[in-house]
Amino acid sequence: MAKEIDFAALTLQDALDLAVLIEDDAKDRYQEFAEQMDACFTPEAARFFRFMSDNEAKHGRELRTRREALFGDLPVKVRRSMIWEVEAPAYERARSFISPRRVLEIAMEAEIKAHDFFAAAIPHLVDPGVKALFEELRLEEVEHRELVAKELRKQPPDDPRDPDDFVDEPTEM
């Protein structure tokens, strides 16, 4: 979800800064999920969340390098508060007991959100460079969805029981 973004006024510098923030937000969330899965002894889920975090970090570095090559150390004018879960998976999607299939479905939801964000912004963009960048980012999200879909096809169906039914209630220490 984007807040306070006037897409028509975005410069290429702002758009690159925004894209870096989106990647950093997703990287951080996937890392948080990986740590949560480690704490819940769900190593397969943690491994995939780390893989996604690493991918977001790599993409963020590429965008940051591009931004620095074009704009040097000019100050960043966009803020992280202007975005919320554009690509980051929603907090409420992770569970203590989670299957690899469900992890992939969460990643797919995040990639679809990111694609939809860029696709929805494109008609409002004025600067041709920003439009080209957002189209490039939209197409990358399509590639990411294909990667996740390929992994999803390898997964067996989930147990039809709700994993939350097996979570112990909190107790006093």
PASEBA-1860 file (N, C-alpha, C; in nm, 3 decimals):
! residues 173
1> MAKEIDFA> 0.085/-0.116/0.000/0.000/0.000/0.000/0.090/0.123/0.000 ~ 0.059/0.219/-0.082/0.138/0.341/-0.091/0.063/0.454/-0.021 ~ 0.137/0.531/0.055/0.079/0.646/0.125/0.154/0.770/0.081 ~ 0.085/0.878/0.063/0.147/1.007/0.038/0.232/1.013/-0.088 ~ 0.211/0.928/-0.182/0.293/0.930/-0.303/0.215/0.996/-0.416 ~ 0.271/1.104/-0.466/0.214/1.170/-0.583/0.289/1.115/-0.703 ~ 0.234/1.012/-0.765/0.303/0.944/-0.874/0.333/1.036/-0.991 ~ 0.246/1.132/-1.017/0.267/1.224/-1.128/0.389/1.313/-1.106
9> ALTLQDAL> 0.425/1.335/-0.981/0.538/1.423/-0.950/0.669/1.347/-0.927 ~ 0.667/1.214/-0.934/0.788/1.137/-0.909/0.895/1.166/-1.012 ~ 1.016/1.193/-0.964/1.132/1.204/-1.051/1.196/1.065/-1.057 ~ 1.289/1.048/-1.149/1.358/0.919/-1.157/1.435/0.891/-1.028 ~ 1.496/0.994/-0.971/1.566/0.976/-0.844/1.469/0.928/-0.736 ~ 1.354/0.994/-0.725/1.254/0.955/-0.625/1.207/0.812/-0.649 ~ 1.185/0.778/-0.776/1.136/0.644/-0.809/1.238/0.537/-0.772 ~ 1.365/0.564/-0.799/1.469/0.469/-0.760/1.477/0.457/-0.608
17> DLAVLIED> 1.470/0.570/-0.540/1.472/0.568/-0.393/1.353/0.491/-0.338 ~ 1.238/0.511/-0.397/1.117/0.440/-0.356/1.134/0.289/-0.379 ~ 1.186/0.253/-0.495/1.207/0.111/-0.526/1.305/0.047/-0.428 ~ 1.410/0.119/-0.390/1.505/0.068/-0.290/1.434/0.046/-0.157 ~ 1.352/0.142/-0.117/1.277/0.128/0.009/1.185/0.006/0.007 ~ 1.120/-0.016/-0.106/1.029/-0.130/-0.120/1.106/-0.261/-0.106 ~ 1.221/-0.269/-0.171/1.304/-0.390/-0.162/1.354/-0.410/-0.019 ~ 1.399/-0.302/0.045/1.447/-0.312/0.183/1.336/-0.357/0.277
25> DAKDRYQE> 1.216/-0.304/0.259/1.102/-0.342/0.342/1.073/-0.492/0.328 ~ 1.071/-0.540/0.204/1.045/-0.682/0.180/1.157/-0.768/0.237 ~ 1.283/-0.726/0.216/1.399/-0.800/0.269/1.387/-0.813/0.421 ~ 1.359/-0.702/0.487/1.348/-0.704/0.633/1.236/-0.795/0.681 ~ 1.121/-0.791/0.614/1.007/-0.874/0.656/1.039/-1.022/0.636 ~ 1.098/-1.057/0.522/1.134/-1.197/0.500/1.235/-1.243/0.605 ~ 1.328/-1.155/0.642/1.426/-1.189/0.745/1.357/-1.211/0.880 ~ 1.262/-1.125/0.913/1.186/-1.143/1.037/1.112/-1.277/1.037
33> FAEQMDAC> 1.051/-1.310/0.922/0.980/-1.438/0.912/1.077/-1.555/0.927 ~ 1.196/-1.544/0.867/1.295/-1.651/0.879/1.333/-1.672/1.025 ~ 1.356/-1.563/1.096/1.390/-1.574/1.238/1.275/-1.634/1.318 ~ 1.153/-1.596/1.284/1.037/-1.652/1.352/1.028/-1.803/1.325 ~ 1.054/-1.844/1.203/1.047/-1.986/1.169/1.158/-2.064/1.238 ~ 1.276/-2.002/1.253/1.384/-2.067/1.329/1.339/-2.089/1.473 ~ 1.276/-1.989/1.531/1.231/-1.999/1.670/1.122/-2.105/1.685 ~ 1.048/-2.130/1.579/0.939/-2.228/1.582/0.982/-2.365/1.531
41> FTPEAARF> 1.113/-2.379/1.507/1.168/-2.506/1.460/1.104/-2.550/1.328 ~ 1.092/-2.454/1.237/1.039/-2.480/1.104/1.148/-2.445/1.002 ~ 1.250/-2.530/0.991/1.368/-2.494/0.912/1.344/-2.478/0.763 ~ 1.254/-2.557/0.705/1.229/-2.542/0.561/1.168/-2.406/0.530 ~ 1.076/-2.364/0.614/1.014/-2.232/0.596/1.118/-2.123/0.616 ~ 1.202/-2.137/0.718/1.307/-2.038/0.744/1.401/-2.028/0.624 ~ 1.438/-2.142/0.568/1.529/-2.144/0.453/1.470/-2.066/0.335 ~ 1.344/-2.088/0.306/1.285/-2.018/0.192/1.269/-1.869/0.220
49> FRFMSDNE> 1.230/-1.833/0.341/1.220/-1.691/0.374/1.356/-1.623/0.364 ~ 1.463/-1.694/0.403/1.599/-1.638/0.388/1.634/-1.622/0.240 ~ 1.597/-1.721/0.161/1.621/-1.714/0.016/1.552/-1.590/-0.042 ~ 1.427/-1.567/-0.002/1.353/-1.450/-0.052/1.417/-1.321/0.000 ~ 1.460/-1.319/0.126/1.526/-1.202/0.182/1.654/-1.171/0.105 ~ 1.730/-1.274/0.074/1.854/-1.255/-0.004/1.824/-1.200/-0.143 ~ 1.718/-1.250/-0.206/1.679/-1.199/-0.339/1.642/-1.051/-0.333 ~ 1.563/-1.015/-0.232/1.523/-0.874/-0.217/1.646/-0.787/-0.190
57> AKHGRELR> 1.739/-0.837/-0.108/1.861/-0.762/-0.078/1.943/-0.740/-0.204 ~ 1.956/-0.844/-0.285/2.032/-0.835/-0.411/1.969/-0.731/-0.503 ~ 1.839/-0.738/-0.517/1.770/-0.644/-0.605/1.784/-0.501/-0.551 ~ 1.774/-0.487/-0.420/1.792/-0.355/-0.358/1.931/-0.299/-0.384 ~ 2.034/-0.384/-0.375/2.171/-0.339/-0.404/2.185/-0.294/-0.549 ~ 2.125/-0.369/-0.640/2.130/-0.332/-0.783/2.064/-0.196/-0.805 ~ 1.949/-0.175/-0.744/1.879/-0.047/-0.759/1.957/0.067/-0.694 ~ 2.016/0.040/-0.578/2.095/0.141/-0.508/2.218/0.181/-0.591
65> TRREALFG> 2.283/0.084/-0.653/2.398/0.112/-0.738/2.357/0.197/-0.857 ~ 2.246/0.164/-0.915/2.192/0.241/-1.029/2.161/0.384/-0.986 ~ 2.099/0.398/-0.870/2.064/0.530/-0.819/2.188/0.613/-0.796 ~ 2.290/0.553/-0.734/2.414/0.624/-0.705/2.488/0.663/-0.832 ~ 2.484/0.577/-0.934/2.550/0.609/-1.061/2.484/0.730/-1.128 ~ 2.353/0.741/-1.114/2.280/0.852/-1.178/2.276/0.978/-1.093 ~ 2.266/0.962/-0.961/2.237/1.078/-0.875/2.337/1.098/-0.761 ~ 2.441/1.016/-0.758/2.543/1.032/-0.655/2.485/1.028/-0.516
73> DLPVKVRR> 2.529/1.122/-0.434/2.484/1.123/-0.294/2.379/1.231/-0.267 ~ 2.303/1.266/-0.371/2.193/1.360/-0.348/2.100/1.304/-0.241 ~ 2.045/1.391/-0.158/1.962/1.340/-0.047/1.835/1.270/-0.096 ~ 1.796/1.170/-0.019/1.674/1.095/-0.046/1.556/1.178/0.003 ~ 1.453/1.192/-0.083/1.336/1.272/-0.046/1.214/1.188/-0.011 ~ 1.216/1.060/-0.045/1.104/0.973/-0.009/1.138/0.904/0.123 ~ 1.033/0.865/0.195/1.052/0.804/0.326/0.985/0.667/0.331 ~ 1.037/0.584/0.417/0.980/0.449/0.432/0.836/0.455/0.480
81> SMIWEVEA> 0.801/0.561/0.550/0.663/0.575/0.598/0.565/0.593/0.483 ~ 0.616/0.621/0.364/0.529/0.641/0.247/0.482/0.508/0.188 ~ 0.543/0.399/0.233/0.504/0.267/0.182/0.470/0.177/0.299 ~ 0.386/0.082/0.277/0.358/-0.020/0.377/0.320/-0.147/0.304 ~ 0.402/-0.247/0.320/0.376/-0.379/0.263/0.348/-0.375/0.114 ~ 0.424/-0.293/0.040/0.408/-0.295/-0.106/0.449/-0.432/-0.158 ~ 0.562/-0.480/-0.113/0.607/-0.613/-0.154/0.626/-0.705/-0.034 ~ 0.641/-0.649/0.083/0.663/-0.731/0.202/0.539/-0.814/0.231
89> PAYERARS> 0.560/-0.939/0.268/0.445/-1.021/0.307/0.379/-0.964/0.431 ~ 0.250/-0.979/0.440/0.174/-0.928/0.555/0.213/-1.003/0.681 ~ 0.228/-0.931/0.791/0.269/-0.991/0.918/0.180/-1.108/0.959 ~ 0.051/-1.093/0.940/-0.042/-1.194/0.992/-0.040/-1.324/0.913 ~ 0.038/-1.332/0.805/0.039/-1.452/0.721/0.128/-1.563/0.778 ~ 0.229/-1.530/0.856/0.319/-1.633/0.910/0.255/-1.699/1.032 ~ 0.280/-1.828/1.046/0.227/-1.906/1.157/0.341/-1.989/1.217 ~ 0.323/-2.030/1.340/0.426/-2.111/1.406/0.451/-2.241/1.331
97> FISPRRVL> 0.346/-2.307/1.294/0.358/-2.432/1.219/0.313/-2.402/1.077 ~ 0.409/-2.404/0.986/0.378/-2.363/0.850/0.446/-2.458/0.753 ~ 0.374/-2.494/0.651/0.428/-2.587/0.552/0.507/-2.511/0.446 ~ 0.596/-2.581/0.378/0.667/-2.517/0.266/0.569/-2.461/0.161 ~ 0.460/-2.533/0.137/0.360/-2.485/0.041/0.303/-2.351/0.086 ~ 0.270/-2.340/0.212/0.210/-2.216/0.264/0.311/-2.101/0.258 ~ 0.438/-2.131/0.284/0.543/-2.030/0.273/0.548/-1.976/0.130 ~ 0.542/-2.066/0.035/0.544/-2.025/-0.106/0.419/-1.945/-0.142
105> EIAMEAEI> 0.306/-1.983/-0.087/0.183/-1.907/-0.114/0.194/-1.765/-0.058 ~ 0.257/-1.750/0.058/0.278/-1.617/0.116/0.370/-1.535/0.026 ~ 0.476/-1.598/-0.022/0.567/-1.529/-0.114/0.495/-1.490/-0.243 ~ 0.409/-1.577/-0.293/0.332/-1.546/-0.415/0.243/-1.426/-0.392 ~ 0.174/-1.421/-0.278/0.088/-1.306/-0.246/0.169/-1.176/-0.246 ~ 0.290/-1.181/-0.191/0.375/-1.062/-0.185/0.418/-1.018/-0.325 ~ 0.452/-1.113/-0.410/0.494/-1.080/-0.547/0.376/-1.022/-0.627 ~ 0.259/-1.075/-0.605/0.139/-1.022/-0.673/0.112/-0.879/-0.626
113> KAHDFFAA> 0.123/-0.855/-0.494/0.103/-0.719/-0.442/0.200/-0.622/-0.507 ~ 0.327/-0.661/-0.517/0.428/-0.572/-0.576/0.396/-0.546/-0.723 ~ 0.361/-0.649/-0.795/0.325/-0.632/-0.936/0.208/-0.535/-0.949 ~ 0.105/-0.556/-0.869/-0.014/-0.472/-0.876/0.016/-0.327/-0.840 ~ 0.108/-0.306/-0.744/0.149/-0.170/-0.707/0.210/-0.098/-0.827 ~ 0.307/-0.162/-0.891/0.373/-0.098/-1.005/0.277/-0.081/-1.122 ~ 0.194/-0.180/-1.148/0.098/-0.172/-1.259/-0.002/-0.059/-1.236 ~ -0.049/-0.044/-1.112/-0.147/0.062/-1.081/-0.084/0.200/-1.089
121> AIPHLVDP> 0.045/0.211/-1.058/0.111/0.342/-1.060/0.142/0.389/-1.201 ~ 0.170/0.299/-1.292/0.217/0.336/-1.427/0.127/0.437/-1.497 ~ -0.004/0.422/-1.498/-0.088/0.521/-1.568/-0.079/0.662/-1.510 ~ -0.034/0.676/-1.386/-0.027/0.806/-1.321/0.110/0.873/-1.334 ~ 0.205/0.801/-1.390/0.341/0.853/-1.402/0.353/0.945/-1.522 ~ 0.428/1.052/-1.506/0.446/1.150/-1.613/0.585/1.138/-1.676 ~ 0.687/1.125/-1.592/0.825/1.118/-1.638/0.848/0.987/-1.714 ~ 0.896/0.994/-1.840/0.918/0.871/-1.918/1.019/0.776/-1.854
129> GVKALFEE> 1.122/0.829/-1.788/1.221/0.745/-1.721/1.161/0.669/-1.605 ~ 1.072/0.735/-1.532/1.005/0.672/-1.418/0.910/0.564/-1.470 ~ 0.840/0.597/-1.578/0.748/0.498/-1.638/0.825/0.373/-1.681 ~ 0.940/0.394/-1.745/1.022/0.281/-1.790/1.071/0.199/-1.671 ~ 1.114/0.266/-1.564/1.161/0.196/-1.444/1.048/0.114/-1.382 ~ 0.930/0.173/-1.367/0.819/0.101/-1.306/0.775/-0.016/-1.393 ~ 0.781/-0.001/-1.524/0.748/-0.112/-1.612/0.851/-0.224/-1.596 ~ 0.977/-0.188/-1.585/1.083/-0.286/-1.561/1.058/-0.359/-1.429
137> LRLEEVEH> 1.024/-0.285/-1.325/0.997/-0.345/-1.194/0.873/-0.434/-1.198 ~ 0.772/-0.391/-1.271/0.650/-0.472/-1.286/0.684/-0.606/-1.351 ~ 0.765/-0.601/-1.457/0.803/-0.724/-1.527/0.891/-0.814/-1.440 ~ 0.973/-0.755/-1.356/1.053/-0.837/-1.263/0.963/-0.911/-1.166 ~ 0.855/-0.847/-1.125/0.761/-0.914/-1.035/0.694/-1.032/-1.106 ~ 0.671/-1.021/-1.235/0.617/-1.134/-1.312/0.717/-1.249/-1.308 ~ 0.845/-1.219/-1.327/0.949/-1.323/-1.321/0.953/-1.387/-1.182 ~ 0.941/-1.305/-1.078/0.943/-1.358/-0.942/0.824/-1.450/-0.918
145> RELVAKEL> 0.708/-1.411/-0.970/0.589/-1.496/-0.955/0.611/-1.630/-1.023 ~ 0.674/-1.627/-1.140/0.700/-1.752/-1.213/0.796/-1.841/-1.134 ~ 0.895/-1.782/-1.069/0.989/-1.857/-0.987/0.916/-1.924/-0.871 ~ 0.832/-1.848/-0.803/0.756/-1.903/-0.689/0.657/-2.009/-0.739 ~ 0.591/-1.984/-0.851/0.496/-2.082/-0.906/0.566/-2.214/-0.939 ~ 0.685/-2.205/-0.992/0.763/-2.326/-1.025/0.789/-2.406/-0.898 ~ 0.826/-2.340/-0.790/0.851/-2.407/-0.663/0.720/-2.463/-0.605 ~ 0.612/-2.389/-0.621/0.482/-2.435/-0.570/0.439/-2.566/-0.637
153> RKQPPDDP> 0.465/-2.576/-0.767/0.426/-2.697/-0.840/0.500/-2.821/-0.789 ~ 0.613/-2.803/-0.725/0.692/-2.916/-0.673/0.638/-2.965/-0.538 ~ 0.552/-2.886/-0.475/0.507/-2.916/-0.339/0.387/-3.010/-0.338 ~ 0.386/-3.102/-0.242/0.266/-3.185/-0.226/0.155/-3.100/-0.165 ~ 0.031/-3.146/-0.175/-0.078/-3.072/-0.111/-0.057/-3.067/0.041 ~ -0.108/-2.962/0.101/-0.100/-2.948/0.246/-0.198/-3.041/0.314 ~ -0.169/-3.070/0.437/-0.260/-3.141/0.525/-0.385/-3.052/0.537 ~ -0.504/-3.106/0.520/-0.624/-3.021/0.524/-0.656/-2.965/0.662
161> RDPDDFVD> -0.591/-3.017/0.766/-0.617/-2.966/0.901/-0.551/-2.829/0.917 ~ -0.612/-2.744/0.996/-0.560/-2.610/1.024/-0.446/-2.621/1.125 ~ -0.323/-2.578/1.088/-0.211/-2.588/1.183/-0.234/-2.510/1.311 ~ -0.315/-2.406/1.307/-0.342/-2.328/1.427/-0.418/-2.412/1.532 ~ -0.482/-2.520/1.489/-0.552/-2.606/1.583/-0.454/-2.680/1.676 ~ -0.327/-2.683/1.640/-0.227/-2.755/1.717/-0.136/-2.665/1.799 ~ -0.164/-2.537/1.796/-0.083/-2.442/1.871/-0.131/-2.439/2.016 ~ -0.037/-2.451/2.108/-0.073/-2.444/2.250/-0.111/-2.303/2.286
169> EPTEM> -0.207/-2.292/2.377/-0.247/-2.163/2.429/-0.135/-2.109/2.517 ~ -0.117/-1.978/2.520/-0.016/-1.922/2.611/-0.052/-1.951/2.756 ~ 0.051/-1.976/2.836/0.027/-2.003/2.978/0.120/-1.914/3.060 ~ 0.085/-1.902/3.187/0.171/-1.823/3.276/0.296/-1.903/3.306 ~ 0.403/-1.833/3.327/0.530/-1.898/3.360/0.539/-1.921/3.508
END
